Amino acid sequence: MFSPQGPSLRELCVQALSSVERGYDLLAPKFDHTPFRTPESILEATVQALSGSGPFGTGLDVCCGTGAGLTVLRRLCEDRIAGVDFSAGMLRQARTADPDATLVRADARALPFAGGFDLAVTFGALGHFLPAERPAVFEGVHRALRPGGLFAVPVPAPPPLTSLLHWAELGFDLAMLVRNTVVRPPFVMYYRTASLSAVRNDLRNAGFTVEAVPLIDLGRQRDGSPRCWLALARKQ
């Protein structure tokens, strides 16, 4: 499915009926051949938006997956970079993508770092946390950063109500809600639970000062608003 190198429909169904950790362990070898990998356009737009704030020393990719975000840190950071994920399969793939990065297996809701990083990023991971879990993630990132450190989070704008994408995301989230109601363990992946306003409020409650920068290179919606924002959260 998606490409000759991507997962089959059967493999995706097995993944969807597994836990998040087990599901991504199974998907990891073929993950980069699916649309779920963060597009290069978002990675590049993030680099361009952050380049004026750097260079940075050390960097941390939260929920690093197969290592797409590590390429961003490698371009922006002058010192060591690290990735954290709780899928062992994803970390094996990330090791191939960046053999020199420090990779740690851990739950992002309980990050095992304290004051060691100048820049943190996360790409495409917020949908894997329920709204009630997101504060713990952001508080852990806050602890992991040095004073003055920056946390960058791309947040896509919701698609227009009249668009096919809006209804596709809504249908996916409803299907996931039904799946998690009747099947255990749950597989948490929702598209509509991490709006810019919700992310910004949770970041502020975690102790960050927050601004939102439009990623204009990713285009605008019909009403002229950006298709994607970059939430920039700084530790005081």
Backbone hydrogen bonds, N-H to C=O, Kabsch-Sander energy under -0.5 kcal/mol:
donor,donor_aa,acceptor,acceptor_aa,energy
3,S,1,M,-1.5
6,G,3,S,-1.5
12,L,8,S,-2.2
13,C,9,L,-2.1
14,V,10,R,-2.3
15,Q,11,E,-2.3
16,A,12,L,-2.7
17,L,13,C,-1.3
18,S,15,Q,-1.8
20,V,186,P,-0.7
23,G,19,S,-3.0
24,Y,20,V,-2.2
25,D,21,E,-1.8
26,L,22,R,-2.1
27,L,23,G,-1.9
28,A,24,Y,-1.8
30,K,27,L,-1.7
31,F,27,L,-0.9
31,F,28,A,-1.0
33,H,30,K,-1.8
34,T,31,F,-1.7
37,R,34,T,-1.1
42,I,39,P,-0.7
43,L,39,P,-1.7
44,E,40,E,-2.9
45,A,41,S,-2.2
46,T,42,I,-2.0
47,V,43,L,-2.1
48,Q,44,E,-2.4
49,A,45,A,-2.1
50,L,46,T,-2.0
51,S,47,V,-1.6
52,G,48,Q,-0.5
53,S,50,L,-1.7
54,G,50,L,-0.8
54,G,51,S,-0.5
56,F,76,L,-2.3
59,G,80,R,-1.6
60,L,119,L,-2.2
61,D,82,A,-2.7
62,V,60,L,-0.7
62,V,121,V,-2.9
63,C,84,V,-1.5
64,C,61,D,-0.6
64,C,84,V,-1.9
67,G,64,C,-2.3
71,T,67,G,-0.9
71,T,68,A,-0.9
72,V,68,A,-0.6
73,L,69,G,-1.9
74,R,70,L,-2.5
75,R,71,T,-1.0
76,L,72,V,-1.1
77,C,73,L,-2.7
78,E,56,F,-2.9
79,D,57,G,-2.8
82,A,59,G,-2.2
83,G,102,T,-2.6
84,V,61,D,-2.3
85,D,104,V,-1.9
88,A,86,F,-0.7
91,L,87,S,-2.0
92,R,88,A,-1.8
93,Q,89,G,-1.5
94,A,90,M,-2.4
95,R,91,L,-2.0
96,T,92,R,-1.1
97,A,93,Q,-1.8
98,D,94,A,-2.5
101,A,98,D,-1.3
102,T,81,I,-2.4
103,L,101,A,-0.6
104,V,83,G,-2.7
106,A,85,D,-1.3
106,A,104,V,-0.7
110,A,107,D,-2.2
111,L,108,A,-0.6
113,F,111,L,-0.6
115,G,143,R,-3.7
116,G,144,A,-1.3
117,F,144,A,-1.9
118,D,58,T,-1.6
119,L,58,T,-1.6
120,A,150,L,-2.6
121,V,60,L,-2.4
122,T,152,A,-1.2
128,H,125,A,-2.2
129,F,126,L,-1.6
133,E,130,L,-2.1
134,R,130,L,-1.3
136,A,133,E,-0.7
137,V,133,E,-1.2
138,F,134,R,-2.2
139,E,135,P,-2.6
140,G,136,A,-1.8
141,V,137,V,-2.0
142,H,138,F,-2.3
143,R,139,E,-2.0
144,A,140,G,-1.7
145,L,141,V,-1.3
146,R,117,F,-3.1
148,G,235,K,-2.1
149,G,146,R,-2.7
150,L,118,D,-2.3
151,F,233,A,-2.9
152,A,120,A,-2.8
153,V,231,A,-2.4
155,V,229,W,-3.4
157,A,227,R,-2.7
163,S,160,P,-2.0
167,W,163,S,-1.3
168,A,164,L,-2.2
169,E,165,L,-2.7
170,L,166,H,-2.3
171,G,167,W,-2.5
172,F,168,A,-2.3
173,D,169,E,-2.6
174,L,170,L,-2.3
175,A,171,G,-2.4
176,M,172,F,-2.5
177,L,173,D,-2.2
178,V,174,L,-2.3
179,R,175,A,-2.6
180,N,176,M,-2.6
181,T,177,L,-1.1
181,T,178,V,-0.5
182,V,178,V,-1.5
183,V,179,R,-2.1
188,V,186,P,-0.6
189,M,187,F,-0.7
190,Y,127,G,-1.8
199,V,195,S,-2.7
200,R,196,L,-2.7
201,N,197,S,-2.1
202,D,198,A,-2.2
203,L,199,V,-2.3
204,R,200,R,-2.2
205,N,201,N,-2.2
206,A,202,D,-1.2
207,G,204,R,-1.5
208,F,203,L,-2.1
209,T,234,R,-2.2
211,E,232,L,-2.0
213,V,230,L,-2.5
215,L,228,C,-2.5
216,I,214,P,-1.4
218,L,215,L,-1.9
219,G,216,I,-2.4
221,Q,225,S,-3.4
224,G,221,Q,-2.3
227,R,219,G,-2.1
229,W,155,V,-2.3
230,L,213,V,-2.9
231,A,153,V,-2.8
231,A,229,W,-0.6
232,L,211,E,-3.3
232,L,230,L,-0.6
233,A,151,F,-2.9
233,A,231,A,-0.6
234,R,209,T,-2.9
234,R,232,L,-0.5
235,K,149,G,-2.7
236,Q,207,G,-0.6
